[in-house]
Amino acid sequence: MSYYITLSILMYFCINVVVGATNNIPKFSSILVFGDSTVDTGNNNDLIISVAKANHEPYGRDFPSHVPSGRFSNGKLVPDFIASYLNLKDTVPPYKDPNLSNDELLTGVNFASGGSGFDDYSSVFSHSIPVSNQIEYFKDYVGTIKEIVGEDKAKQILGDALVIISAGSNDVIINFYNLLTRKLEYNISGYQDFLHNNLQTYIQVGKIL
């Protein structure tokens, strides 16, 4: 059974990791990441018309290679630290990296895209990959894992995966308050329900793959 962590409880998980509460942390097989710039490790690098890119200075100056990686940070992101602490890998690579090895694929990848959200409209402005499309990439990923290790082993790997989902801020800031795209349809509580329903749908799709 995969473990899903959303932004609202991500920091709580990290605090438990930092203070050493390892007895209650399951043994994860891999790490899978979905969301926006808070967790994007470089999927936007090759999006030609995207306005949300971090593959240039001053980003990356404290990253191990000291070069911009596409992370919206001067160094590693939270998923990288979690993956390292859980002894899965030092960093979580972007799924769109064309040079991923089988080992990288089996221990987890990142589908997140800076500027995206649970509402597809959020990606129209930034030309990023909405979470709905990230789920489509995940479907392809599942097929690849099955090809590498077979159906049964793939089911075990995916079932024991740690799944991190971090998104929603672009939906509210861009769509609701800045562009007013959704404000004509919903009040804030109604829009929150809309986003929550989308998130539940994405999680359910992920569980049945």
C-alpha positions as CSV (number, residue, x, y, z in Angstrom):
1,M,0.0,0.0,0.0
2,S,1.6,3.3,-1.1
3,Y,1.9,6.1,1.4
4,Y,0.7,9.5,0.2
5,I,2.0,12.7,1.7
6,T,0.5,16.1,0.7
7,L,1.9,19.5,1.3
8,S,-0.1,20.0,4.5
9,I,1.6,17.2,6.3
10,L,4.9,17.1,4.5
11,M,6.7,19.3,7.0
12,Y,5.4,17.1,9.9
13,F,6.9,14.1,8.2
14,C,10.2,15.9,7.7
15,I,10.3,16.9,11.4
16,N,9.8,13.3,12.5
17,V,12.6,12.2,10.1
18,V,15.0,14.9,11.4
19,V,14.4,14.1,15.1
20,G,15.1,10.4,14.4
21,A,11.7,8.9,14.8
22,T,12.6,6.0,12.6
23,N,10.8,3.2,14.4
24,N,7.5,4.3,12.8
25,I,8.8,4.9,9.3
26,P,8.1,2.0,6.9
27,K,10.7,0.5,4.6
28,F,10.0,2.2,1.3
29,S,10.9,0.7,-2.1
30,S,10.9,3.9,-4.0
31,I,9.8,7.6,-4.0
32,L,7.4,9.2,-6.4
33,V,6.8,12.9,-6.5
34,F,4.0,15.0,-8.0
35,G,3.2,18.7,-7.9
36,D,4.6,22.1,-8.6
37,S,7.8,24.1,-8.2
38,T,8.0,23.2,-4.5
39,V,9.1,19.7,-5.6
40,D,10.0,20.0,-9.3
41,T,13.5,18.6,-9.8
42,G,13.9,19.6,-13.4
43,N,10.9,18.5,-15.5
44,N,10.4,22.0,-16.9
45,N,14.0,22.2,-18.3
46,D,13.0,21.1,-21.8
47,L,9.6,22.8,-21.9
48,I,10.4,25.3,-24.6
49,I,7.7,27.9,-24.0
50,S,7.4,27.4,-20.2
51,V,7.9,30.6,-18.2
52,A,8.6,28.6,-15.1
53,K,12.2,27.4,-15.3
54,A,15.1,27.1,-12.9
55,N,17.9,25.8,-15.1
56,H,19.8,29.0,-14.9
57,E,21.7,31.1,-12.3
58,P,21.4,31.9,-9.5
59,Y,19.7,28.5,-8.9
60,G,21.8,25.5,-8.0
61,R,24.8,27.2,-6.4
62,D,24.6,24.9,-3.4
63,F,23.5,21.8,-5.3
64,P,26.2,19.0,-5.3
65,S,27.2,19.8,-8.9
66,H,27.0,23.5,-8.2
67,V,25.1,24.0,-11.4
68,P,21.4,24.8,-12.0
69,S,19.5,21.5,-12.1
70,G,16.0,22.8,-12.7
71,R,15.1,22.9,-9.0
72,F,13.6,26.1,-7.8
73,S,16.2,26.3,-5.0
74,N,19.8,27.0,-4.4
75,G,20.3,23.4,-3.5
76,K,18.3,20.2,-2.9
77,L,14.5,20.0,-2.3
78,V,12.6,18.3,0.4
79,P,12.0,15.1,-1.7
80,D,15.8,14.9,-2.2
81,F,16.5,15.0,1.5
82,I,13.7,12.5,2.3
83,A,15.0,10.1,-0.4
84,S,18.5,10.4,1.0
85,Y,17.5,9.9,4.6
86,L,15.5,6.8,3.6
87,N,18.6,5.4,1.8
88,L,16.8,5.3,-1.6
89,K,19.0,7.7,-3.5
90,D,20.8,11.0,-3.0
91,T,18.4,13.0,-5.2
92,V,15.1,12.3,-7.0
93,P,15.6,12.7,-10.8
94,P,12.9,14.3,-13.1
95,Y,10.9,11.7,-15.1
96,K,11.6,13.7,-18.3
97,D,15.4,13.1,-18.0
98,P,16.1,11.0,-21.1
99,N,19.1,9.3,-19.5
100,L,17.4,7.6,-16.6
101,S,18.8,4.2,-15.7
102,N,16.7,1.2,-14.8
103,D,17.9,1.6,-11.2
104,E,16.8,5.2,-11.1
105,L,13.4,4.2,-12.4
106,L,13.0,1.4,-9.9
107,T,13.9,3.6,-6.9
108,G,11.6,6.5,-7.9
109,V,11.3,9.5,-10.0
110,N,9.8,13.0,-10.0
111,F,6.8,14.0,-12.1
112,A,6.3,17.5,-10.7
113,S,6.3,20.7,-12.8
114,G,6.8,24.3,-11.7
115,G,3.8,26.4,-12.3
116,S,1.3,23.5,-12.3
117,G,-1.6,22.7,-10.0
118,F,-4.6,20.5,-9.4
119,D,-6.6,22.7,-11.7
120,D,-5.4,22.4,-15.4
121,Y,-6.1,26.1,-15.9
122,S,-3.1,26.9,-13.7
123,S,-0.7,25.4,-16.3
124,V,-2.1,27.5,-19.2
125,F,-0.4,30.6,-18.0
126,S,2.9,29.0,-17.1
127,H,2.9,26.3,-19.9
128,S,3.8,23.7,-17.3
129,I,2.7,20.1,-16.9
130,P,-0.6,20.0,-14.9
131,V,-1.0,17.3,-12.2
132,S,-3.6,15.5,-14.5
133,N,-0.8,15.1,-17.1
134,Q,1.6,14.1,-14.5
135,I,-0.7,11.2,-13.8
136,E,-0.6,10.3,-17.5
137,Y,3.2,10.2,-17.2
138,F,2.9,8.0,-14.2
139,K,0.8,5.5,-16.2
140,D,3.6,5.3,-18.7
141,Y,6.1,4.9,-15.9
142,V,4.0,1.9,-14.5
143,G,4.2,0.3,-17.9
144,T,8.0,0.7,-18.0
145,I,8.5,-0.7,-14.5
146,K,6.4,-3.8,-15.5
147,E,8.7,-4.2,-18.5
148,I,11.8,-4.1,-16.4
149,V,10.9,-6.4,-13.5
150,G,7.6,-8.0,-14.4
151,E,4.0,-7.6,-13.2
152,D,4.3,-9.0,-9.7
153,K,7.6,-7.3,-8.8
154,A,6.3,-4.0,-10.2
155,K,3.1,-4.3,-8.1
156,Q,5.3,-4.8,-5.0
157,I,7.5,-1.8,-5.8
158,L,4.6,0.5,-6.4
159,G,2.7,-0.7,-3.4
160,D,5.7,0.0,-1.1
161,A,6.4,3.4,-2.6
162,L,6.4,6.7,-0.8
163,V,4.3,9.2,-2.8
164,I,4.7,13.0,-2.2
165,I,2.1,15.4,-3.6
166,S,2.8,19.1,-3.2
167,A,0.6,21.6,-5.2
168,G,-2.3,24.0,-4.9
169,S,-0.7,27.4,-4.3
170,N,-0.6,28.2,-8.1
171,D,-4.3,27.3,-8.3
172,V,-5.3,29.8,-5.6
173,I,-2.8,32.6,-6.3
174,I,-2.9,32.5,-10.1
175,N,-6.3,31.3,-11.1
176,F,-8.4,32.5,-8.2
177,Y,-6.8,35.8,-7.1
178,N,-4.7,37.1,-10.0
179,L,-6.4,36.0,-13.2
180,L,-9.9,35.6,-11.7
181,T,-10.4,32.6,-14.0
182,R,-12.2,30.5,-11.4
183,K,-13.5,33.3,-9.2
184,L,-16.3,33.8,-11.7
185,E,-17.4,30.3,-11.0
186,Y,-16.6,29.6,-7.4
187,N,-16.2,31.3,-4.0
188,I,-13.0,30.4,-2.2
189,S,-14.5,27.5,-0.3
190,G,-16.2,26.1,-3.4
191,Y,-12.9,26.3,-5.3
192,Q,-11.1,24.6,-2.5
193,D,-13.6,21.8,-2.7
194,F,-13.0,21.6,-6.5
195,L,-9.3,21.3,-6.0
196,H,-9.8,18.7,-3.2
197,N,-12.0,16.6,-5.5
198,N,-9.4,16.7,-8.3
199,L,-6.7,15.6,-5.8
200,Q,-8.9,12.7,-4.7
201,T,-9.5,11.7,-8.3
202,Y,-5.8,11.7,-9.0
203,I,-5.0,9.5,-6.0
204,Q,-7.7,7.0,-6.9
205,V,-6.4,6.7,-10.4
206,G,-2.9,6.2,-9.0
207,K,-4.1,3.4,-6.7
208,I,-5.7,1.3,-9.4
209,L,-2.8,1.3,-11.8
